């Protein structure tokens, strides 16, 4: 029972703190100076900590973003950040995309 409660709390935290587009969250007007960071470890469905830290996807990166999102099992890229962070807090060293699940 205690394990179930902890699981529900963890899942709720991930759902409500993530930047995933599935829950109606959208990117901001421009990429933030604060980089978004993944809140789920590798090997799991990836969630960002805050969708508002992303900006719109520049036209020249839309095809690349869509390809990244499709590879993750999502649809299209709806947000872009030039320098996001991995789950462990280190930088990816490449562009990051917020994907639309709907």
C-alpha atoms as one frame of an Amber mdcrd trajectory, in Angstrom:
protein
   0.000   0.000   0.000   2.784   2.402   0.946   4.584   1.583  -2.314   1.402
   2.344  -4.288   1.034   5.743  -2.622   4.656   6.587  -3.403   4.142   5.515
  -7.018   1.044   7.699  -7.374   2.888  10.686  -5.898   5.865  10.157  -8.221
   3.691   9.772 -11.306   1.677  12.867 -10.355   4.877  14.847  -9.891   6.163
  13.805 -13.321   2.851  14.538 -15.015   2.316  17.952 -13.485   5.911  19.167
 -13.622   6.734  17.949 -17.098   6.873  19.956 -20.256   5.135  17.387 -22.369
   2.617  18.752 -24.824   0.197  15.934 -24.045  -1.082  17.808 -21.010  -1.811
  21.008 -22.900   1.441  22.749 -22.038   2.993  24.804 -24.784   6.353  26.498
 -25.386   7.004  30.119 -24.514   7.544  33.010 -26.903  11.297  32.347 -27.149
  13.848  29.885 -25.743  14.642  30.802 -22.158  18.092  31.612 -20.839  17.341
  28.832 -18.328  17.670  25.493 -20.155  14.919  22.890 -19.888  15.951  19.601
 -18.299  14.632  16.068 -18.615  12.964  14.827 -15.426  12.871  11.145 -16.388
  15.913   8.871 -16.578  17.137   7.314 -19.828  15.141   4.328 -21.024  11.792
   5.824 -19.993   9.357   8.109 -21.795  11.052  11.496 -21.752   9.461  14.473
 -19.997  10.837  17.998 -19.731  10.657  19.979 -16.498   9.001  23.056 -18.036
   7.577  23.534 -21.530   7.672  27.345 -21.184  11.490  27.202 -21.300  11.214
  26.236 -24.985  10.488  28.680 -27.776   8.884  28.115 -31.167  10.714  25.794
 -33.554  12.621  27.843 -36.166  11.560  26.903 -39.703  15.057  25.699 -40.578
  14.925  23.168 -37.691  11.322  21.956 -38.055  12.186  18.896 -40.194  15.008
  17.914 -37.814  12.715  18.378 -34.803   9.924  16.352 -36.370  12.379  13.535
 -37.117  13.583  13.549 -33.477  10.007  13.494 -32.181   8.881  10.678 -34.484
  11.905   8.635 -33.381  10.645   9.031 -29.787   7.157   7.824 -30.745   5.608
  11.289 -30.841   4.239  13.441 -33.632   5.751  16.838 -34.428   8.133  19.256
 -32.754   6.287  22.200 -31.227   9.098  23.664 -29.128  12.827  24.262 -29.506
  15.730  25.045 -27.200  19.326  25.449 -28.395  20.994  23.930 -25.315  18.827
  21.691 -23.086  20.032  19.518 -20.207  19.952  15.767 -19.750  18.423  14.046
 -16.730  21.799  14.130 -14.926  22.117  17.914 -15.363  24.768  17.858 -18.084
  24.137  19.541 -21.418  23.158  17.537 -24.512  25.435  19.608 -26.721  22.734
  19.732 -29.385  19.291  21.229 -29.943  16.325  19.914 -28.000  12.687  19.661
 -29.024   9.370  19.631 -27.216   7.115  17.109 -28.955   3.372  16.997 -29.494
   1.856  13.687 -28.375  -1.722  14.417 -29.377
